[in-house]
Amino acid sequence: MLHSQSVQLLCLTASSGVPLFSRGSAKPLPFSIIGSLNGVHMFGMGHDASLSCCETDRGGRVLWRVFHDSLMLIGASSNAEVSELHLRRLLENAWNCMVLVLGLDELANVRNVERLKRELRSCYRLIDMLLERGVDDLDCDGDQGLMGDLTHCTDCILLPQPDLLQETLESFTRAAESEFGCLLVRGRLAVATEKWWRLAPQELILLSAIANLPPGKTSCDYPVFLPQGSPNVALRLMCFQLLPGAIACVLCGPKPSLHQVENEQVCCFWSPVVDNLRSSLDQVERSPLYPSITFNRDVLCLLLINRDSRKSVASLGPTCSKSPPPLSPARRWEILRLFYTFAVTRYFTSEETPNSWCPPSDPLHEEFSSGFTHLPVHCYLLTDECKCYAVQTPQHQLFLLTDLSVPTFALRSVATHTLDVITTATGF
């Protein structure tokens, strides 16, 4: 069914099943298959059954979701490694992308199907970026380590001395007649104003993504609708590339003009802190964590989530000269995403909205959930490539990949020590 990629995203009108777009493959699916996927969903609705997901005997999956009784998104995967959580997040992210670009009213009240088809083309680049980030292996200079599309937590970088950049950003934001501003460093949020942090995590993730759309330009001005904060009234997202990989963003109203801010304020505020920006870019190349933080040399990569603030930081472990060499960075990030999915759908299920997903059919989940009444706080997984361990506390979640040489009995102490080291040093 699928062609060049393992995931296909389809968008149709919910009432009539008219296809609006198909992304994820160079060759679109035949109309007969699209009609069958839509038809089986409509058949279920006609018999008072809600069809939300199904699996094939070879590990393929199909998910359906209708938004505002107007549009239906279908996610289909032929790859067993693409989990249901991946597909569910993809449908949510795609819908939010469409709202971000077009506004809720345009999508919830379809007046002209052909015009909507044309307008949805403006969403393709953003949707394609999220598709590629979630499924494909990316090169080391791409979006590796950005997990927000899956975790729905804001990807961050922890700067050891952020005060100067914070003050600069706040002054720059005020000069642009706004209270919403942020500084992105290689796609990660470095510093932001208080009101920027108040935006919903999914909005922060999409705003960061749209600011990093290729090809990069010196400055951009996008009309955007905030899916939760302002779904029907457009705001302006102004983005200014300070250095390659460093972007200042401001969310504002009709004034001031992009030309005015670019010519009068960008150089005035950001030129004095160019060295700090370069230092931040260099830090991301090494690790989004503090340069002074050192942890076990057998840690391959990690993902740390602050459950209260919905912020996250992901980092590769320290490089070591082992022979044979350890896993490639791309493979580490891929396994980390898979392990995160494994842990939150089988053990840390409190992170998932009840009844928003189909329970996995494997006996492990059923036996565990029926045999224990408490919420688990640790879990681990052994693979042929590495060992994985996760810790959940009331405030944090840590997902860790280690080298196979680490004894299994030592995984817990390595993980808890790593969590203590990072939170003590950063206050994250």
VOLODO-679221 format. One record per residue (C-alpha): y, z, x; residue in one letter; residue number from 1. Coordinates in Angstrom, 1 decimal. Layout:
BEGIN
north,up,east,res,n
Y,Z,X,a,NUM
...
This chain:
BEGIN
north,up,east,res,n
0.0,0.0,0.0,m,1
2.4,0.8,2.8,l,2
3.4,-1.5,5.6,h,3
5.4,-0.8,8.8,s,4
6.1,2.9,8.2,q,5
3.9,5.6,6.7,s,6
6.5,6.8,4.1,v,7
8.0,4.8,1.3,q,8
10.9,6.0,-0.9,l,9
11.4,4.3,-4.3,l,10
14.3,4.8,-6.8,c,11
14.0,3.7,-10.4,l,12
15.8,4.3,-13.7,t,13
14.0,7.1,-15.5,a,14
14.1,5.5,-19.0,s,15
13.2,1.9,-18.3,s,16
11.6,2.0,-14.9,g,17
13.9,-0.7,-13.4,v,18
13.6,-0.6,-9.6,p,19
17.0,0.2,-7.9,l,20
15.9,0.3,-4.2,f,21
13.0,0.8,-1.8,s,22
13.4,2.3,1.7,r,23
11.0,3.0,4.5,g,24
9.4,-0.3,5.0,s,25
10.5,-3.7,6.2,a,26
8.4,-5.3,3.4,k,27
9.1,-3.8,-0.1,p,28
6.1,-2.8,-2.2,l,29
5.0,-5.4,-4.8,p,30
6.5,-5.0,-8.2,f,31
3.0,-4.4,-9.7,s,32
2.5,-1.3,-7.5,i,33
5.9,0.0,-8.3,i,34
5.2,-0.6,-12.0,g,35
1.9,1.2,-11.7,s,36
3.5,4.3,-10.1,l,37
6.1,4.4,-12.8,n,38
3.6,3.7,-15.5,g,39
1.2,6.5,-14.7,v,40
4.2,8.9,-14.7,h,41
5.4,7.7,-18.1,m,42
1.8,7.8,-19.4,f,43
1.7,11.5,-18.5,g,44
5.0,12.2,-20.2,m,45
3.8,10.5,-23.3,g,46
0.9,13.0,-23.5,h,47
2.9,16.1,-22.7,d,48
1.8,16.2,-19.1,a,49
4.2,16.4,-16.2,s,50
2.9,14.5,-13.2,l,51
4.6,15.7,-10.1,s,52
2.2,14.9,-7.2,c,53
-1.2,13.5,-6.4,c,54
-3.4,13.0,-3.3,e,55
-5.9,10.4,-2.3,t,56
-9.3,11.1,-0.8,d,57
-7.9,9.7,2.5,r,58
-5.0,12.1,2.7,g,59
-2.3,9.9,1.2,g,60
0.2,11.4,-1.2,r,61
2.6,10.4,-4.0,v,62
5.4,12.6,-5.4,l,63
7.5,11.9,-8.5,w,64
10.7,13.6,-9.5,r,65
13.2,12.8,-12.2,v,66
16.9,13.9,-11.7,f,67
19.2,14.6,-14.6,h,68
16.9,12.5,-16.9,d,69
18.5,9.5,-15.3,s,70
16.9,8.4,-12.1,l,71
13.4,8.8,-10.8,m,72
12.6,9.1,-7.1,l,73
9.0,8.4,-5.8,i,74
7.8,9.3,-2.4,g,75
4.6,7.8,-1.1,a,76
2.8,8.4,2.2,s,77
-0.4,7.0,3.6,s,78
-0.3,9.4,6.6,n,79
-2.3,12.6,6.1,a,80
0.2,14.3,8.6,e,81
3.1,13.7,6.2,v,82
2.9,16.8,4.0,s,83
3.8,17.4,0.5,e,84
6.7,19.5,1.6,l,85
8.0,16.6,3.7,h,86
8.0,14.3,0.7,l,87
9.5,16.9,-1.6,r,88
12.3,17.5,0.9,r,89
12.8,13.8,1.2,l,90
13.3,13.3,-2.5,l,91
15.7,16.2,-2.6,e,92
17.6,14.9,0.4,n,93
17.7,11.4,-0.9,a,94
19.2,12.5,-4.3,w,95
21.8,14.7,-2.5,n,96
22.7,11.7,-0.3,c,97
23.2,9.6,-3.4,m,98
25.4,12.3,-5.0,v,99
27.3,12.7,-1.8,l,100
28.3,9.1,-1.6,v,101
28.6,8.1,-5.3,l,102
29.1,11.3,-7.3,g,103
27.0,12.9,-9.9,l,104
28.6,11.2,-12.9,d,105
27.8,7.7,-11.6,e,106
24.2,8.6,-11.2,l,107
23.6,10.8,-14.3,a,108
25.2,8.3,-16.7,n,109
24.0,4.8,-15.7,v,110
26.3,2.3,-17.4,r,111
25.5,-0.9,-15.5,n,112
22.2,-1.1,-13.6,v,113
23.1,-4.1,-11.5,e,114
26.4,-2.5,-10.4,r,115
24.5,0.7,-9.6,l,116
22.1,-1.3,-7.4,k,117
25.0,-2.7,-5.4,r,118
26.7,0.7,-5.1,e,119
23.5,2.4,-3.9,l,120
23.5,0.2,-0.8,r,121
26.2,2.4,0.6,s,122
23.6,5.2,0.7,c,123
21.0,3.3,2.7,y,124
22.1,4.2,6.2,r,125
22.2,7.9,5.5,l,126
18.8,7.8,3.6,i,127
17.3,5.8,6.4,d,128
18.5,8.3,9.0,m,129
16.8,11.1,7.2,l,130
13.6,9.0,6.7,l,131
13.4,8.3,10.4,e,132
14.3,11.9,11.4,r,133
11.5,13.3,9.3,g,134
8.7,10.9,10.1,v,135
9.1,8.8,13.2,d,136
9.0,9.8,16.8,d,137
12.4,9.6,18.3,l,138
13.5,9.2,21.9,d,139
14.9,12.2,23.7,c,140
18.5,11.1,23.2,d,141
18.1,10.8,19.4,g,142
17.8,13.5,16.7,d,143
15.0,15.5,18.2,q,144
15.2,19.2,17.4,g,145
17.2,18.7,14.2,l,146
15.1,20.4,11.5,m,147
17.6,20.8,8.7,g,148
16.2,18.0,6.6,d,149
12.9,19.9,6.4,l,150
14.0,23.6,6.5,t,151
17.2,23.2,4.5,h,152
18.9,25.4,7.1,c,153
21.9,24.4,9.1,t,154
21.1,23.2,12.7,d,155
23.2,25.2,15.1,c,156
24.0,25.6,18.8,i,157
24.7,29.1,20.0,l,158
27.6,29.1,22.4,l,159
28.0,32.0,24.8,p,160
31.8,32.0,24.6,q,161
32.8,30.3,21.3,p,162
36.2,32.0,20.8,d,163
38.4,29.4,22.4,l,164
36.7,26.5,20.5,l,165
36.8,28.6,17.3,q,166
40.6,29.2,17.7,e,167
41.2,25.5,18.5,t,168
39.2,24.4,15.5,l,169
41.0,26.7,13.1,e,170
44.4,25.6,14.3,s,171
43.4,21.9,14.1,f,172
42.1,22.4,10.6,t,173
45.2,24.1,9.4,r,174
47.3,21.3,10.9,a,175
45.2,18.9,8.9,a,176
46.2,20.8,5.7,e,177
42.7,22.1,5.2,s,178
40.5,25.2,5.3,e,179
37.2,23.4,5.9,f,180
36.5,22.3,9.4,g,181
33.7,22.2,12.0,c,182
32.8,21.1,15.5,l,183
29.5,19.2,15.9,l,184
27.8,19.0,19.3,v,185
25.0,16.4,19.3,r,186
24.5,16.8,15.6,g,187
24.4,20.6,15.7,r,188
27.1,22.9,14.3,l,189
28.8,24.7,17.1,a,190
31.8,26.4,15.4,v,191
33.2,26.2,11.9,a,192
35.8,27.8,9.7,t,193
34.9,30.5,7.3,e,194
35.1,28.3,4.2,k,195
33.0,25.6,5.9,w,196
30.2,28.1,6.3,w,197
30.5,28.9,2.6,r,198
29.3,25.4,1.7,l,199
25.7,25.1,0.6,a,200
23.2,24.6,3.5,p,201
22.1,21.2,2.1,q,202
25.8,20.1,2.0,e,203
26.3,21.2,5.6,l,204
23.2,19.2,6.6,i,205
24.3,16.0,4.9,l,206
27.9,16.3,6.1,l,207
26.6,16.7,9.7,s,208
24.4,13.7,9.2,a,209
27.1,11.4,7.8,i,210
29.4,12.4,10.6,a,211
26.7,11.3,13.1,n,212
25.9,7.9,11.5,l,213
25.6,5.2,14.1,p,214
27.4,3.3,15.4,p,215
29.8,6.1,16.5,g,216
33.5,5.4,16.0,k,217
36.5,7.1,17.4,t,218
37.5,8.3,13.9,s,219
36.2,7.8,10.4,c,220
37.4,8.7,6.9,d,221
34.7,9.0,4.2,y,222
35.1,9.8,0.5,p,223
32.4,12.4,-0.3,v,224
31.2,14.4,-3.3,f,225
29.7,17.8,-2.5,l,226
26.4,17.9,-4.5,p,227
26.9,21.6,-5.4,q,228
30.5,22.4,-4.8,g,229
32.3,19.2,-6.1,s,230
29.8,16.7,-7.5,p,231
32.3,14.8,-9.7,n,232
35.6,15.0,-7.7,v,233
35.7,13.2,-4.4,a,234
37.0,14.8,-1.2,l,235
37.7,13.2,2.2,r,236
35.6,13.9,5.2,l,237
37.6,13.0,8.3,m,238
35.6,12.8,11.6,c,239
37.1,12.5,15.1,f,240
35.0,11.8,18.2,q,241
36.4,14.0,20.9,l,242
33.7,13.1,23.4,l,243
30.5,11.1,23.1,p,244
28.4,13.6,21.1,g,245
31.2,16.0,20.2,a,246
32.8,15.4,16.8,i,247
35.5,17.4,14.9,a,248
35.2,17.2,11.1,c,249
37.7,18.2,8.4,v,250
37.2,18.2,4.7,l,251
40.5,17.7,2.9,c,252
42.3,16.1,0.0,g,253
44.4,12.9,-0.2,p,254
46.8,14.1,2.6,k,255
47.3,13.8,5.6,p,256
46.3,10.3,6.6,s,257
43.6,9.6,9.1,l,258
46.1,7.8,11.3,h,259
48.5,10.7,11.3,q,260
45.9,13.3,12.3,v,261
44.4,11.0,15.0,e,262
47.7,10.2,16.6,n,263
49.5,13.5,16.2,e,264
47.0,16.3,16.3,q,265
43.7,15.4,18.0,v,266
45.0,15.1,21.5,c,267
47.4,18.0,21.0,c,268
44.7,20.5,20.0,f,269
41.6,19.3,21.8,w,270
42.8,18.0,25.2,s,271
43.2,21.5,26.6,p,272
39.6,22.4,25.8,v,273
37.9,19.2,27.1,v,274
36.1,21.2,29.8,d,275
34.7,23.6,27.2,n,276
33.5,20.6,25.1,l,277
31.7,19.2,28.1,r,278
30.1,22.5,28.9,s,279
28.8,22.6,25.3,s,280
27.4,19.1,25.6,l,281
25.6,20.1,28.8,d,282
24.2,23.2,27.2,q,283
22.6,21.1,24.4,v,284
20.9,18.9,27.0,e,285
19.3,22.1,28.5,r,286
18.9,24.2,25.4,s,287
20.9,25.1,22.2,p,288
20.4,28.7,23.1,l,289
22.5,30.7,25.6,y,290
22.0,29.5,29.1,p,291
21.4,33.1,30.2,s,292
18.4,33.5,27.9,i,293
15.0,33.3,29.6,t,294
11.7,33.6,27.9,f,295
8.1,33.0,28.7,n,296
7.6,29.8,30.8,r,297
4.5,28.9,28.6,d,298
6.7,28.5,25.5,v,299
6.8,24.8,24.7,l,300
9.4,24.9,21.9,c,301
10.6,27.2,19.1,l,302
12.5,27.2,15.8,l,303
14.4,30.4,14.9,l,304
15.8,30.7,11.3,i,305
18.2,33.4,10.1,n,306
17.1,33.8,6.5,r,307
20.3,35.5,5.3,d,308
22.8,32.9,6.6,s,309
20.3,29.9,6.3,r,310
21.2,28.9,9.9,k,311
18.6,27.7,12.4,s,312
18.4,26.9,16.1,v,313
15.6,24.9,17.8,a,314
15.0,24.6,21.5,s,315
12.5,23.3,24.0,l,316
11.0,25.8,26.3,g,317
11.7,26.0,30.0,p,318
10.5,23.0,32.0,t,319
7.6,23.7,34.4,c,320
5.8,21.6,36.9,s,321
2.2,21.7,35.5,k,322
-0.5,19.2,36.3,s,323
-1.4,17.6,34.0,p,324
2.1,17.6,32.4,p,325
2.6,19.4,29.1,p,326
3.2,17.7,25.8,l,327
6.1,15.3,25.6,s,328
9.3,16.5,23.9,p,329
8.7,14.1,21.0,a,330
5.2,15.5,20.4,r,331
6.4,19.1,20.7,r,332
9.0,18.5,18.0,w,333
6.5,16.7,15.8,e,334
3.9,19.6,16.1,i,335
6.7,22.2,15.4,l,336
7.6,20.4,12.2,r,337
3.9,20.3,11.2,l,338
3.4,24.0,12.0,f,339
6.5,25.0,10.1,y,340
5.2,23.1,7.0,t,341
1.8,24.8,7.5,f,342
3.2,28.3,7.7,a,343
5.7,28.2,4.8,v,344
3.4,26.5,2.4,t,345
0.3,28.7,3.0,r,346
1.6,32.1,4.2,y,347
5.4,32.5,4.0,f,348
5.4,31.1,0.5,t,349
8.3,33.4,-0.6,s,350
10.6,30.7,1.0,e,351
9.4,28.2,-1.6,e,352
10.7,28.2,-5.2,t,353
7.8,29.1,-7.5,p,354
6.2,26.3,-9.4,n,355
8.3,23.7,-7.5,s,356
5.3,22.3,-5.6,w,357
1.6,21.7,-6.3,c,358
-0.6,24.4,-4.7,p,359
-2.7,23.1,-1.9,p,360
-6.4,22.6,-2.8,s,361
-7.9,23.9,0.5,d,362
-10.1,27.0,0.2,p,363
-8.1,28.8,2.9,l,364
-5.0,29.1,0.6,h,365
-6.9,30.1,-2.5,e,366
-9.0,32.7,-0.6,e,367
-6.0,34.2,1.1,f,368
-3.8,34.5,-2.0,s,369
-6.5,36.0,-4.1,s,370
-7.8,38.4,-1.5,g,371
-4.4,40.0,-0.4,f,372
-1.5,41.4,-2.4,t,373
1.0,41.8,0.5,h,374
3.2,39.1,2.0,l,375
2.1,38.1,5.4,p,376
4.5,38.5,8.3,v,377
2.5,36.8,11.1,h,378
0.3,33.8,11.3,c,379
-1.1,31.6,14.1,y,380
-2.8,28.2,14.5,l,381
-4.9,26.9,17.4,l,382
-5.0,23.1,18.1,t,383
-6.4,20.9,20.8,d,384
-2.8,20.4,22.2,e,385
-1.2,23.8,22.0,c,386
-1.2,27.2,20.3,k,387
1.2,28.0,17.4,c,388
2.5,31.4,16.2,y,389
5.0,32.4,13.5,a,390
6.7,35.7,12.8,v,391
8.6,36.6,9.6,q,392
10.9,39.6,9.3,t,393
13.3,40.4,6.5,p,394
16.1,38.6,8.4,q,395
14.4,36.0,10.6,h,396
11.6,33.5,10.9,q,397
10.4,32.4,14.3,l,398
8.0,29.4,14.8,f,399
6.7,29.1,18.4,l,400
4.5,26.6,20.3,l,401
2.9,27.8,23.5,t,402
0.7,26.2,26.2,d,403
-3.1,26.4,25.7,l,404
-3.3,28.7,28.8,s,405
-1.8,31.6,26.8,v,406
-4.6,33.9,25.6,p,407
-4.8,34.0,21.9,t,408
-4.6,37.8,21.8,f,409
-1.2,37.6,23.7,a,410
0.5,35.2,21.2,l,411
1.8,38.0,19.1,r,412
3.5,39.8,22.0,s,413
4.9,36.6,23.3,v,414
6.4,35.7,19.9,a,415
7.8,39.2,19.1,t,416
9.3,39.5,22.7,h,417
10.9,36.0,22.3,t,418
12.4,37.0,19.0,l,419
13.8,40.3,20.4,d,420
15.2,38.5,23.5,v,421
17.1,35.9,21.4,i,422
18.4,38.2,18.7,t,423
19.5,40.9,21.1,t,424
21.4,38.5,23.3,a,425
23.0,36.4,20.6,t,426
23.2,38.5,17.5,g,427
21.9,35.5,15.6,f,428
